[in-house]
Amino acid sequence: MEFIFEALFEFLVELLLQIVIEVLMEFGLHSMKDTFKRPRNPVLSFIGYLLWGALAGGLSLLILPTSPIANPLLRQGNVLATPLAVGTVMMLIGRGRDSKGQTLVRLDRFGYAFAFAFAMALVRYFFAK
């Protein structure tokens, strides 16, 4: 039973770290939304979000250099589970913004948010102690 609570806590710490970073990134993009009026190539944007996510993962290692998830199998599962959860949260934020008539950025869509979080999770998986 203790193992389950420990695993949930470790997963939640990793999830919260990624959500906080991605929400901050989204707020930053919304502050610059007028500069993004011109349509962009979705493939290049997707690659860009992968690169930004990898950069965010590297920077997150300065804040939290060790992984809160000790179990190697849970760390592997986290590489997919956390980006799915973060992508869903960002999509819900985007829906809320859309219902209020606010301009959306690509990070408000599941695919781009997932790409960002997945790259971040991969960097953390390979480089966190």
N, C-alpha and C positions, 0 to 999 in steps of 0.2 A: 504494500500500500504506500509506503514511504517513497518507493521508487517512482510510482505514478505521479505523486505530487511534485517530486523533484524534477521529473521529466517535463511536466506541464509548466512548472516555474521557469525552467531553462528555455523552453520553447517560447514562452510569453516574453521573456526578456529580449530574446533575439527578434521576435515579431515587433515589439514596441520600438526597438532601436530602428528597425527598417521603416516602420510607419512614420515615426517622428521625422526621420531624414527625408522621406519621400513627401510628406506633407509640407515641410519647409521648402523643398524644391518646388512643389506646386505653387505655394504662395509666391515664391520668387518669380516663377513664370507668369503668374497672373499679374504681377506688378509690371511686367514688360509686355503684356498682351498686345498692345498697339503696335509693337515692332514685328509681330507675327501675322499681320493682316494678309500678306501674300501667301498663296497656297504653297505648301512644301511637298516634296517627294516623300511619300509615306515610307518607302524602303530606307531612304537615307535618314529619315527621322527615327525609325526603329533602330538603326545602327547607332545613331547618336545617343538614344536613350540607353542602349547597351553600354556605350562608352561612359556616359555620365554615371550610370549605375556602378560600373567598375571603379570609377574615380571615387564615388561616394563610399564604396566598400573599403577602398584603401584608406580614405580619411577616417572612416569609422574605426579602423584598427588603431588609430591614435587615441580614440576615446575609450574603446573597449578592446584591448589587444588580445585578450583571451576569449575563447568562445564560452558562453555560459552553459552550453550543452556539452557534457563530458562524454556521453555514450556515442561511439562512432556511427552506429546505425541510425541513431536519432539525428545526428549531424547531417548524415546523407539525406534523410527524409526531410530535414529542414530546408535543404536546397530547393525543393519543389513546393513544400507545404507553405512556407512563409511567403514566397512570391505569389502563390495563388490567393492567400489571405490578403496580402497587401494590394494586389490588383483589384480584388473585390471591394476593399475599403475605398480605394481611390475612385473606382467606378461609381460607388454609391455617393461619394462626395461630388463627383461630376453630375450625377443625376439631380442632386440637390441644387447645384449651381444652375443647371439647365432649367429646372422648374421655376427658378427665380429670375430667369431671363438673362443670366450672366453669361459672358463669353467663356467658352471652354478652351482649354489648352489640351494638347495631346495626352498629357499625363492624367487627364480626367477620364481617359478611356482605358479599359482593362488591358488590352494588348501592350500598350506603351508602358503602363504602370508595371505590368508583369515583367517586361523586358528589363526595366530599370532595377526592379527588386531581384530578379533572377541573377543579373550580372553582379549585383552587390552581394548576394548570398554566395555566389561562386567564389568571389574574392575572399570573403570571410571564411568560407569552408577551406580553401587552400592555404590561407596565410594566417588565420587566427591560431594561436597556440592552444 
